Amino acid sequence: MRILHTADWHLGRTLEGRSRLLEQAQFLDELSQIVIDEKADAVIMAGDAFDTVNPPAAAEQLFYESISRLSDKGRRPVIVIAGNHDNPERLQAASPLADTQGIHLIGYPSSGILTVDVPAADQSMMMAALAYPSEARLKEVLSDSHDEILLRNSYDERIRDLFAYMAEQFRDDTVNLAMSHIYVAGGSSTDSERPIEVGGAYTVAASSLPEKAQYVALGHLHRPQTLKRAGTMARYSGSPLAYSFSESGYAKSVSIVDIVPGGQAQVSEVLLSSGKPLVKWRAQEGLQQVHQWLDDGKDQNAWIDLEVHLKDTLSLEEIHRLRNSHPGFVHIRPVFEKSINDQSRESRANLPIDELFAKFYEQQTGGAQPDQETMKLFLDMIHDEPEEEEDKE
């Protein structure tokens, strides 16, 4: 059986107000082609289909159209669980229609196990599918204590018990998998994953993953990675797009899992080409270097985090000129150079008041010099003599 594992689509997510929906649609087109090229028998999606519990209508339409296309009218089973960003009720609301196409939408965590026939492989899959298991969605209070360590231990124990109970139902003649949207200790995170817990309380130990599962498909962490778990292959497939500049330079992929009943999972990656890369520009030579990069056509199809080293502040006109020259600028951050050559420190008590203000302004702004209007305003303020107050009785 060949299974495609994906997660963390975050449909509807923006980048500082910039829509990524077109890039997400391109990814889903690419994904549909990958399942054909790779001859995937089933698709599993490990949570965070959407970025918010109330996604825009266009994101929902894209999701349902895409999973319908992936299922190929029921010939290729698709299993989707809710992540911490998804509304569990909203995700599974379409189940009566989805079930007829071999699409399984699981909103709430439960101890039930899913048995799925996979026609193309002429085999069955047993899936311990645990949708995002927060206390609220489990409808359980796992600890009366507010102590973070006790809560974390109680949560870890509960997840371990749920997986163990489901894994007891695995059969020798089926492909046995587990899937969840959780943070497993030891995973490498990025800035784009908004925390699923307070202070690390919702953390699961790798040893708590079901040993009887031949493969554990995980969602939440956006960087593709395999976790060490003796006897079990556990993996985050990662997000299909880079959702923060902390992911700059990361390769994005989906995971292909080849597996037979009783056998060991063989995992490979298919790299993705959809979406704009997120890149960082560090212009240590100032605006001239930025304009040179623009003239050279550098990173034309990218979102850009620009850090430019300057001696003076950027005017609004200069900022508008930069943004008009490249639509991909997301952040423009000036870094003011501090002089390292001025080793002699003059006695400030003997400096004229305007020079004192200039030095204060430079210190407070990280190196910028006050313009003439700012200097004039300061001098006018200090030269205005206050009126004498009347004696109070």
NORMO-V790455 format. One line per field, one symbol per residue. burial: b if it has 16 or more other ideal C-beta (glycine too) atoms within 10 Angstrom, else e. Layout:
BEGIN
burial->???
END
This chain:
BEGIN
burial->bbbbbbbbbbbbbebeeeebeebbbbbbebbeebbeeeebbbbbbbbbbbbeeebbeebbebbbebbbbbbbeeebbbbbbbbbbbebebbbebeeebeebbbbbbbbbbeebbebebeebebbbbbbbbbbbbbebbeeebbeeeeeeebbbbbbebbbebbeebbeebeeebbbbbbbbbbbeebeebebbeebbeeebbbbbbebbbebbbbbbbbbbbbbbebebeebbbbbbbbbbbbebbbbebebbbbbbbbebeeebebeebebebbbbbbebebeeebeebeeeeeeeebeebbbbbebbbeeebeeeeeeebeeebebbbebebeeeeeeeeeeeeeeeeeeeeeebbeebbeeeebbebeeeeeeebeeeeeeeeeeeeeee
END
